[in-house]
Amino acid sequence: MANAPQAAGDSPQKTRQAWSVLIVSTLSFTVCFMVWMMFGVIGIPIKKMLDLNATQFGLLMSMPVLTGSLVRVPLGIWTDRYGGRIVMASVMAATVPAIWLMAYATQYWHFLVIGLFVGLAGGTFSVGTPYVARWFPKSRQGTAMGVYGAGNSGAAVNKFVAPVLVVAFGWTMVPQVYAAIMAGTLVLFWLFSHSDPAHLVASHVKFTDQLRALKDPKVLKYCQYYSIVFGGYVALALWMVQYYVGEYGLDIRVAALLAACFSLPGGVLRAIGGVLSDKYGAHSVTWWVMWVSWICLFLLSYPQTDFTIQTVNGPTSFHIGLNVYLFTAIMAVLGVAWAFGKASVFKYISDEYPDNIGTISGIVGLAGGLGGFVLPIMFGALMDLSGIRSSAFMLMYGVVWVSLIWMYWTEVRRTDVMGRSAQGAALQS
């Protein structure tokens, strides 16, 4: 069964099925991610309606992310056991009623509870990743998973669609339209997807057996990497619209458009990250991603600052801070880096765990999703405590430091940079 992905190259029919599965799965994941990120836009009028503070607002946006994270491990295991087609369709069908009911919520706890059920849409990542990967040979799995992962661009689609609906019809129209889109996408997925019994993992494998992968230190390391490149992406995709509104005083439509400059490349370019990972290896891509992230987050962390110094000519005042254009440009670079990083982390998984992609991707996806759940709450708490909006970037800067140090000690430090022959020559001399 470990060699099942090779089947995609056995016949023209298999090849057509593989591409059909990839295309329709990517479309479905894009819609699911759009729904998952819904609170990133409609949360702003809801916050005003319910008079929420920053911490409450962070919790509101994080509730769908929590469920979408927690279900990733069981969904990944069920995908290995029952197949991606039936699991993906079931999850999408289960979210439609919850999305529709969101329009009728009136109290804070209503939104929190319904948000938990809407969050099931986010779990589709750990379904589609092994589902599409097994239709392709190992040499192209990074590309296939990268293309599927480009469905993260649903976060940007949400920022294009939701603000228009909010301004034209009010926020309640957004969940109603999204429920209809999800139902239509479900029909398309079922019509154009396929299943292959050869891709299933033996049924005697138990839930507890697959969870033992958590004892593998490499899995924990990949969880850490993914908590920043995906968890940070999700958190900022939710947080950035209100950040632009609060920091720069922009209209919600303009704020959403600028926030999409981060969300769109952060999703679409994941496919390119898959190609680069296939070509140069997961380690090389991830190492550079972490350093670019470190630089970007360092610049983004600096708050708007005014200070005065005494000169020979008297007091002179200065202002240091990113204007909206420079801020958006750096965010776009960060989005590109994280798009590549999301693909490269999963290239690690397909290389090292070919027989257990569903479970390992579910565990790593769980860690990334939990990062996306915890970070917005911490963003809100830090802003309530410090009053500094850029404290969100300060927090993520610290998380990137952890990833860089961990990667250095477990991978870079052990890399034979100059080659064994060079080391031997050095010893002889």
N, C-alpha and C positions, 0 to 999 in steps of 0.2 A: 504493500500500500504506500510505502514511502516513495515509490517511483511512479505513482499515479499521475502526477502533474505532467509526466512526459507524454501522456496519452494525447495531449493537445496537438502534437505534431504527427500523429499516426495517420490521419486521413484529412482530406479537405472538409468533410462534414464536421469532424472534431474541431478543426480550426475555426470554422464558421460559428459553431456553438460557443467556443471559447470567447470569441470577440463579441458575440451577442450577449453572453453572460456579463462580460466586462462592461459593456456600454450601458445596459439596462440597470446593472447593479450600481454603477457610478451615478446614474441619474437618480436612482432611488435614495442613495446615500446623501446626495446633494439636497434633496427635498427633506430628508430626515434631519440633516444638520441645520437647515433653514428653520425648521420647526423647533429644534432643540435650542436655538439661539434667539427665539422669539422675544424673550423678556429683555434682551439687550436694547430693544426699541420701545415696545409697549410698556416696559417697566417704568419709563420716565413719566408718562401721564398717570400710571397707577401710583407711583411714588407721590405725585402731587395730590392725587385724589385721596389717598390714605394718610398723607402727611407723615411719611416714613423718614427716619434718619438714615445716615449712610450705612450703618451696620445692618439695619433691617432691610434696606434696599439690596445690599450684597447677599443676604440670605435669600431674599425673594428670587434673585437672578440665579442663584446657585442650586435651588431645589431640583430643577430638571437635570442638572449636571450630576447631582448625587445619584439619582436612580439610574441614569444612563451609564454611570461608572460601576455601580454595584452589580448590575446585571451582565456586565461584559464577560466575566469569568464563566457563569453558567451558560450564557449564550454561545461563547466560544466552544465550550465542551459539547453542547447540544449540536452545534454545527459539525463538529467532528463526527458525532454519532448519527445524526439524522439527516444531515445535508443542509447546505446553505439556503437552498430555494424555499423549503417549507418553513425554516426558522425565520428567514427574512420576511416572508409574506405574513407570517403570524404576528410578528412584532409590529409591522406597519398597520395591520388591521386593528390591533389592540389599541393603537394610539388615536385613531380617528375620533371615537366618542369623547375622549378626554380633551382633545384639542377643541372640539366644538363647544364643550361645556365651559371652557375658559371664558367665553363671551358673557356668561351669566354669573360669574363670580362677583361678589360685592364686598367681601370682608377679607382681611389679610390672611386668615387661616384657610379661606377658600382657595386663594391663589397658591398657597404653600402645598396643600393636599393635591389639588389638580395638577400642579407643576410636577409632582412626583410621578404621576401617570404619564404626562406628556414626555417626561424624561426618558421613557422607554425607547424613544426614537434614537437617542444617542447611543444605545447599545448595539445598533446595527453595524457599527464599525468592526466589532470583533466577529460579526457574522460574515460580512462581505470580504474581509481580508483573507481568511483561509479559503473561502468559497471561490474567489477569483484566482487566487494563487495556484490552486490545484489544477486549474485548467491550462496552465502554462508550464513549459520546461523550466528547470531551476535557473538557467541562465537569463531568463526573462521575467522571473517572479518579482524581482525588485521593481521593474518597470510596471508590471501589471498592478502590483499593490500601490505603487505611486500614483497610477492613473485613477484607481479606485479611491485612494485617499484624497485626490483632488476634489472629491465631494465636500471636503471642508469648506470649499468656496460657497457653500450654502449659507455660511455666516455673512458673506458679502451680499448674496442675493437677498437675504433678509433685510439688509440695510438699504437696498434699493427699493424693495417692494413695500415693506412695512411702513416707513415714514409717509409714503404717498397715501396709503390707505388711512393712516391715522389722521392726517391733515384733511383728507377729503370726506371721510365717513366716521371718524372716531376710532379709538383703539379696539372696540369690540368687533369691528369688521375684520380685523387681522386674523384672529383664530378661526372665524367662520370660513374665510377664504382659504386659509391654510388647511383646514380639515378637508375641504373639497379637493385641493391639490393633492393631498396625501392619498385620498381615495382613488383619484384618477391614476396616480403613479403606481399604486398597488396593482391595478388592473393591467397596466403596461408591463410591469415586472413579471407578473404571472404568465402573460402571453408570450414573452420573448426570452425568458430564462429557461435553463435546462438543469437536469440533475444527472449524476453519474455515480452509481453504487460503488464503483472502484475507489472513490474519493473518501469513503467513510472509514472511520477508525473502528477497530474491533469492538463489539458491543460489551465485552467483558470488562473493559476499562471502567473503573469506578471514579466518581467525583473526587473522593479523597485521594486516590492514586494520582490523579492529574494535578491536584493542588500541591503535591509534594514538590513540584517544580519550584515552589517558593523557597525551598532550602538551597537552591542553586544560587551562589553569590553573583553569578553573571546575570541571572534574571533580575535580581535586586538592583544591580547596576543599570540595566536597561530601563527599569522602572524609574530610577532617578533621572536618567536622561530624558525620558518621555514626559516626566512631570513638568519639565520646563518647556520643551519644544511643543508639546501638545497642551498640557495643563495651562501653561502661560498663554498660549494662543487662545484657548477657550475663554480664559479669564479676561483677557484684554478685549476680545471680540464682544464680550458682554459689557465691559466697563467703559469702552472708549467713547461711545456716543454721549453719555452723561459727562464724561471727562471734558470733551470739547465744549459742551454746553456750559459747564461750570467754570472751566479755566479760561476759555476764550470768548464766552458770551455768544455763541453761535446759535442760529435757528436749528431745530431738530433735523430738518432735511439736509442742511449744509453739513451739520455735524456727522450725520450718518454717511453722507457721501465721502467725507474726508476719512472717517473711520474705515470705510471700505478699502481705502488705499493700503491699509494694513491687512484686512481680512481677505481680500481678493487674491493678492499674490501668495499669501500664507496658505491658501487652499489650492489654487490652480497649479502653482509651480511645484507642488509635491510630486507630480508626475516626472518633472525634470530631475528632481532629487532622486527618484527611483532609477532613472537612467544613469545618473552620475554614480550612484551607489553600486550599480551593476558593473560599471566601467572601472572605477577607482577603489571600490571597497567601502564597506560601511564605516570602518575606523577613520579613514582619511576625511571623509565628508563630515562625519560627526565632530571630529576634532576642530575643523575650521568653523563649523557652525557655532560651537561653543565660544570660540574666540570673538567672532563677529557679534554674537549676542552680548558678550561681556563689554565690548566697546560701546555698543548702542545703548545698553541699559545704564552704563556709567554716565553717558551724556544726558539721557532722559531723566536720570535721578535728580539732577541739580534743580532746585526750586527757583522760582522767580525771585530774584534778590536785588535789593537796592542797598548800597552802602556809600559811606562818605569817608574820605581820607583827607588828612591835613597835608597840604603842600606848601611850598615857599610862597605861593601866591594866594594861600587861603584854602578853605574847604572846597573839595571837588567831589561831586557825586557821580556814581556809576550805577548802571543797571546790567545785570547778568541774567539771562534767561532765554529760552528758545521761543522764537515767534511761531505762529501757527504753521507757516510754510516749512521751516526747518524741522519742526517737531514732526510734521506729517512725513517728510522725506526720510527721517531716521526711522520712524515707525514702519515705513514701507520696506526699508532695508532689513529691519528685524523680521518682518513678515516673510520675506524671501528666505532668510537664513533658517527660520523655523520650518518653512515648507520643506527645505532640503533635509533638515534634521528629522522631521517626522518620518520621511521615507527611509533615511539611513538607519534609524533605530530598528525598523521592521526588516530591513535587509539583514541585520545581525540575526534576527530571529529565524528567517527563512534559511539562512546559511547553517545555523547551529542546531535548529530543532525542526528538521523537515518532517518528522513523523508526528509532531505535536504542535503544529503552527496555531491551530485554533485555541488551544488552552493557553499557550505562552502569550499569544497576542491578546487574549482576553485578560490575562494577569497584568501585562504591561499596559494595556489600554485602561484597565481599572486604576492603575497608579496615575496615569495621565489624567484620567477623568476626575479622580479625587483631588488632584492638583487644581483642576478647573473648578471644583466645588469649594475647596478651602480658600483659594486665593482671593476671590471677590469678597468673601466675608472678612478676610484679613485686610483687604484694601479699605473696606468701609470702616473697620475698627481702627486702623491706623489713621485714617483721615479724621474720624471723630476725636481721637486722642491728640493728634498733633496739629490738625488743621492744615496739613501739607498734602496736596493732591499727589505730588510726585513721589510720596512715600511708597506708593504701589510699585514704582520702578526700583526703588531702593531695596524693597523686599526681594524682588526677582533677581536683582543683581547678586544678592547673597546666595540665592539658590544656584545660579550659574557658577559661582565660585566653588560650591560643593561639587558640582558635576565636573568641572575642570580638574580639581585636585584628585578626585576619584579616578578619572580617566587617565591622568598622568601616572598615578601609582600602579594602576592595574594594566595599562596598555602601552602608553608612550614610553615609560621608563624601561619596559621590557623589549621595546622595538630594537632590532639590530640595525641601527641607523647607517653605519658605515660598512656593514657586511662582515662576515666572519673572516674573510681573507685579509681585510684591512686590520682587524683586531689581531690576527696572528702575526702579521708583519710588524705591528706595533710592539708586540711582546718580544719578538725576536730581536728587534733593534734595541 
